Amino acid sequence: MAVQPHRVTPRSGARPGRRAVVAPDLALLHGPTAGVVELPHRLFWQADRHVDLDNGNLLRWLYETVLREAITVQELQTWLDGPTLRSLWDELYVPAGVRVAWESRHPGLKAVPAAV
């Protein structure tokens, strides 16, 4: 049986007209965390799609791109790593709909307000 993505209301979009796709469990995400990878053309439309994940800025960029562009849970599983996603979450610049969709499915991603 295929893993079904968690989908939320149309307001929780990745891009206009597209709903965010959310992994049902962060433990399913086992993507690369180091080295140079090549994103598929479907996720990134440039001629050179190589990304050096040892560069923290590029690692964050890859996560932002995949979170915004993925249309299947399999893409999320291929390119994202659960523990890495959790550690980068507060630093990622993603559409509000993506953030709402992921945080509603995985409340542990929400930033904990600092104590006053």
C-alpha positions in Angstrom: 0.0 0.0 0.0 1.4 3.4 -1.0 2.0 6.0 1.7 -0.6 8.8 1.3 0.5 12.4 1.7 -1.1 14.5 4.4 -3.0 17.3 2.6 -4.6 20.3 4.2 -7.0 22.9 3.0 -6.3 24.7 -0.3 -5.1 27.7 1.7 -2.1 25.7 2.7 -0.4 25.9 -0.7 3.1 25.4 -1.8 2.5 27.7 -4.7 -0.6 29.2 -6.1 -2.9 26.5 -7.2 -0.9 23.7 -5.6 -1.4 22.2 -2.2 1.6 21.5 0.0 2.6 17.8 0.3 3.5 16.7 3.8 5.2 13.5 4.8 3.0 11.5 7.2 6.0 10.7 9.5 9.4 12.5 9.7 11.0 9.1 10.3 10.3 8.2 6.7 12.6 11.0 5.5 16.1 9.5 4.8 17.5 11.8 2.1 21.1 12.8 1.7 22.7 15.2 4.2 26.2 15.7 2.8 28.1 15.6 -0.4 27.1 16.8 -3.9 23.7 15.7 -5.2 21.9 16.5 -8.5 18.3 17.5 -8.2 16.0 16.2 -10.9 14.9 18.7 -13.6 11.3 18.6 -12.3 12.4 20.1 -8.9 15.0 22.6 -10.3 14.9 23.9 -13.9 18.5 25.0 -14.3 21.1 23.2 -16.5 23.4 22.7 -13.6 21.3 21.1 -10.8 24.2 20.0 -8.6 24.0 21.1 -5.0 26.8 20.8 -2.4 25.1 19.8 0.8 28.2 20.4 2.8 27.5 24.2 2.3 24.9 25.0 4.9 23.3 27.7 2.8 22.9 25.3 -0.1 21.5 22.6 2.2 18.8 25.0 3.4 18.1 26.1 -0.2 17.6 22.4 -1.2 15.2 21.9 1.7 13.3 25.0 0.7 13.1 24.0 -2.9 11.9 20.4 -2.2 9.3 21.6 0.4 8.0 24.1 -2.2 8.1 21.9 -5.3 7.5 18.3 -4.2 4.3 16.8 -5.5 4.8 13.3 -4.0 5.8 11.8 -0.6 8.4 9.8 -2.5 10.1 13.0 -3.5 10.1 14.2 0.1 11.6 10.8 1.2 14.3 11.0 -1.5 15.5 14.5 -0.8 14.7 15.3 2.8 16.1 13.9 6.1 13.9 14.0 9.1 16.4 15.0 11.8 18.0 17.6 9.4 14.5 19.0 8.6 13.8 19.3 12.3 17.1 21.2 12.9 16.7 23.5 9.9 13.0 24.2 10.2 13.2 27.6 11.9 15.7 28.8 9.4 13.8 27.8 6.3 12.1 30.4 4.1 9.1 28.6 2.7 5.6 29.8 1.7 3.2 30.2 4.7 1.0 27.4 3.3 3.9 25.0 3.4 4.8 26.0 7.0 1.2 25.7 8.2 0.7 22.3 6.5 3.9 20.8 8.0 3.4 22.3 11.4 -0.2 21.1 11.6 0.9 17.5 10.8 4.1 17.7 12.8 3.5 20.1 15.8 7.0 19.4 17.1 8.3 21.6 14.2 6.7 24.8 15.6 9.1 27.2 17.3 8.7 27.2 21.0 8.3 30.8 22.2 11.2 32.0 24.4 10.4 32.4 28.1 10.1 36.0 29.3 
